Amino acid sequence: EDQWDKKEMNADWAWNLSTGYNVPVAILDVGVNTKHEDLKGIINFDMSYNFYEDNKNIESGSNETHGTPVAGIVASEIDNEKGLAGVAGKCDLWILKVDDPEDGAVSTSAEIEALAYCGDKGARVISMSYGFNLPFQTEENVINYCWEKGIFMTASVGNRGQENKPNYPSMYEHVMGVGAVDSDLQRVSSNYGSSVDIFAPGEGVLTTTLSGRYNLGWGTSFAAPQVAGLGALLFEEHPTWTPQQVWDKIIESSRTITLDIGDVKFPDAAKMLDIQTGITEQPTIPVYQLDYNMALQSLQYSLPANSQARLDVFDVSGRLADRGYISGQGSYSTGDLGSGVFFYQIQVNGQNYSGKFVNADSR
């Protein structure tokens, strides 16, 4: 499969519940091809910035090939009938350019400004696919500031194939260091050791390119944004969570895979969102009754006594169209949704159930 990475992480199941809708995700890198068909509709140009040149130009130059594929892993738009789907393909994408365009190297001063900006402006997730050999206090201080401001951060651990190779920012306490595996769930060149918090797909993953096309990305640079995307999925579902809660949920819900260097953690997006996979039709058990009344344009429901349910309604693109809470018996109006096909998901007593209805034009 072209997008083996999303399937291996069960992201396709997770999208039934969360797409990272409107969660601010900042990519610190070399800018992007802002006209790429899978990115142009999701970039927040108002919040994006070039911190090296101190202007709004976030376009990548001809030798700045790194940023577009990194951004595509997180945020290629879901259900836009284009090439692929990012982990959080409905997020609010901030492109923060922090490199010297002459050589594509990340500027530490630009990086620090960008991180402070994220803390000040309300980003919830930061992805950093670069690394320095040594730590420095100013960088760690601003990362701690972002953490205190509620931001979950990921970074690539490097591709030297070495154990506990010094690499920053991935080795800071409040940054989740991400290693890379291939489609066989094996390590190729990723660094490893106790400094790596989790491994994710990064070797041979399909993503967007500077040329405006699609190609495979190789290395930990493309694993870190996978986990950043998972953070966005969690923040959509749990907007009041702290970055520590997001961190813990990603790790606790992960499965164990065996590499050449031993057992490591690998993310499971469906388990992370408490979704049961492998069910093509909902089990028939007397938990709830929910029927669509086309004439009244409403969902008629009956729930068990003393229970409350969250009702999420999605349009055909996967966008969350409405959300509400129901209890007892009654009806939930769908008239404001307009006409079309919609899907609902309901959570009752810790279980998820879903269905489909067609909203007719009331005129």
N, C-alpha and C positions, 0 to 999 in steps of 0.2 A: 504494500500500500504506500502511496506517495506520502501520506501523513501518518506513518507508523508511530511517530512519537506521541501524537495526541491519543491514539488508540491504546498505546502501551500504558499511558498514564490514566486511562479512563476519562480523559477530558470530554470525549463525546457524550458520555453519560452525564458528566457534571453540567454540561450546557443545558440540560433539561431544567436546571434550577438556577444557574448563575452564568452570566457571560462577562462579569466584571463591569456591568453597565454603569457608566458615569463615574467610575472610581478613578481618581487622578493617578496615573502611572507615569513616572519620569524616567526617560532613557538618557543617561549621561554617556555621550559617545561623540562621533564625528559628524553629526547631522545625518540627514536622510535625503533620498530622492522624494521631494514633497509631491511630485506629480505621479508617483506610482499608483496604479489603479487600486491596489489593495490597502493603501495607507492614506491617500489624500482625503478620504471622507471621514477619517477618525482622528487626525492630528488637530489638536487645539492650538491654532496659530497664535491666539492671544496670550497663551501661557508659555509658549515655546520661546527660546532665546539663545543667542550666540554669546557665550560668556567670554570667549577668547577675544573676539573683535568688538564686543560691547555693542551689538546691534541685533536686529531681528532676522538676520540672514541665517537660516538653519539648513540651507541647501548644501549637500555634500559636493566637494570638488571631485575631479576625475580620479584623484588618487586616494580619496576618502571612501573606500568601499565597505567599510566595516559596519557603519551605523544602520544602513537600510536593512540588511538581513537580521541584525539584532532586534530592531523594532518589529520586523515582520513576525518573529517568533511570538512575541507578546500580543501584538495588536492587529495583525492582518484581519480585515473586517469580516465578521461572520455573516454568512447568508447574503452576500452582495453579488452572488453569481460570478465571482472572480476566482482567482487561482487557488486560494487556500484559506484556512481559518486559524487565527491566532488563539492562544490559550485564553486570553481575555479580550476577545475581538469586538467588544462593545465598550471598552474602557475609554477614559478621557486621556488621550495620549499627549504628553508633554515631551517635546524634543529639545534637549538642552545640550548645545554644542560646546564642547570643552577642549577641543584639540587645536594644535597649531596646524593650519592647513598646508604649510610647507612640507611637513613630514608625517602628519597624521598622529603625532604623539600627543598624549593627554597632558595638558598643562595643569599642574597642581593648583596654581592660583585660580584658574578658571573653574576647576573642579570644586574647590572650596566655596567659591562664590555661588556655584550652582547648587551645592548641597544646602547652603544657608538659605537660598531662595526657596528650595523645596520645603524647608522647615517653616519659613515665614508665610508661604503662600498656600499651604494646606495640601501638599502632595500626600498620598497614602502609601505609595509603593515607589521604590527606586531600584533600577537595575543598572549595574556597573560591570561591564565586560572589558575590564582592563586591570592591570596590576603593576605595583611598584615593588622593588626588592626590599625596601626598608619602610618601617612605619615612621610617621612624624606626627607630633603632638597636635598640631593645628588640624590636620585631617581627622584624627581620632576625636578631637573635641567637637567638631562640627557634625560628625556622624552620631556622637552621643546626643547632641542637640536635636538632630532629626528623630532619633529614637524617642526622646522625651516628648517630641511633638506628635508622636503617634504614627511614625513612618516605618513600614517593614522594608528591609533592604536586603538585596542579594548581590553577589559578586562572583565572577569566575575565579577559579583557583589556579589557573595556568596549565600549560600543556608541555611541561618538561618531562613528564613521566617519573617525577621524583617524589619521595616521601617527605611530607611536611616542608616542602620547599617554601621559603619565605615569600609571601605574596600578600600585598595589601592593596585594597581594603578588605579582601576576603577573610583575612585572619583577625580582624577586629571582633571584639566580643559581640557587638550588636549588628553584625553583618552575617547573613547566612552564606557560607562558602559552598559553591556548587561545582561538583565534578561532572564529567561527561562519560556517557556510554553510547554504544552503537545499537543497531537494530537487533543484534543478538544479545543485547544487555551485557556487553563486555567492554572493558576499558581499552582504549587505543593509546592515547598519549597523555591522558589526564594525570595531573598530580594527585596524590592520595595521602592518606594518613589521618591522624586525629584532628587535623586542622580542617578537614573537609566534612561539612555537616550532612550533606546529602548528595547523591548522584542523580542526574536527570538526562534525558535524551539530548545529545549534542553532536554526535558524530554521524554525518550523513542525514541531516534533517532538512526537509524542504522549506525554503523561505524566500522572501523577496530579495531582489538585487538592485544595485545602483543603476543598472542598465534599464530597469523597468520590467524586467522579466523575473523568472524564478529559477533557483538553482539550489544545490545542496550546501549547507554550512557544516563546517567541521571544527570541533574543539569546544572547550569549556565556555567560550564566549557565547555559544548558542544554547548552553545548558542553563546558565544563570537566568536568562529571561523567561525560560519555561517556569521556573519556580516563582519568579516575580509575578507572572500571570496567575499562578495559583493564589498568591496573596490577594490579588485583585478580586478573584472569585469569592474568597472568604470575606473580604471587606464589603462586598455588595450584600451578602447574606447577613453579616454581623457588623454593621457600620460603627458600632460603639466599641468594638474590640480594640485592645491594645496590640502593638506589634508582637509582644510576648505571647499573647493568646494565639495570634496567627502562626507564629513560629512553632509553638507547641502543637497546634492542630496539624500542621503539615508533617511534623516529625512523627507524632503519635499515630497518625493514620497511614503512614508509609508502610510498604511491604519490604521484606528483606530479599535482596538478590545476592548471588555469590559471584564475586569477581576473582581475578588472579591474586588479588591481595587480601581476600577474605570476604566476609559478609558486610554489606553496606545497606543504607536506606535508599529506597526509590519511591517517588511520590505516587499516590493513588488519589486522583482528584475526586472520584466518586465517593470513596470511603471518607475522604476529607469533608465532604458535604453531607455525609450520612445518607447516601443514596445506595440502594441495593441494586447491583448490576445483574444482568442475565435474565431479566424478566421482560418478556415481549408483550405480555398482557397482564393486567393487574389481577391479583388473586381475588377470587370470589369469596369474600368473608363479610359478615354483617357489621361492618364498621360505620358505614355512612350510606346515604342515598343522595344522589345529586343528578338532576335531570334538567335539560335545557328546554325552556318553553319559548318557541319561536314567536308566537303571537304576542307574548308579553315582553319579549327580549329580556329574559332573566333566567338565572340558574336557580332552580327550586331545590332546596337542600333539607336534609334531616340528619342530625348528628346524634350520637349517643348522649345520654344525660350527663350533665356536668362536664362536658368537653367543649373546647374551643378549637377552631381550626384556622390556619392561615390559608387563604386562597390567592394563588398567583395566576394571572392570565397573560399568555404570551401570544403575539401575532406570529404570522408564518415565518418571519425573519428571525424569530427567537428573541425579539425585543420584549421586555417586560411592559405590558400594556396597562396593567392594573393590579393592585394588590389590596386585599382587605381581610378582615377577620370576621368569622361567622360562628354562631353557636345556636344550639337548639334547632328549631324549625323556622323556615322563612324563605325569602327569595333575595337574590343578589342581582341588581340591575346591570345589564350589559349594553343598554341603549346608547351610552356615550362612546362606545368603542367604534361605532361605525360598522359598515358591512364587511364581511369577509370570514375567513376561516381562523379560528382561535383555538388555543390549547390551554387547558387549565391543569394546575397541580395543586393538590390539597394535602395538608399535613394534619393528620388526626392521631392523637395518642402516640406520637413518635413515628408513625408510618406515613409513607408518601404514596399518593394515588393520583392518577392523571387521566385525562380524557380530552375529547375534541368536540367543538360545536361550531355551527355555521350561523353567524349573526346576519340576519336579513335586513335589508334597508326598510326602515319603518314607514317610508313615504308611500 
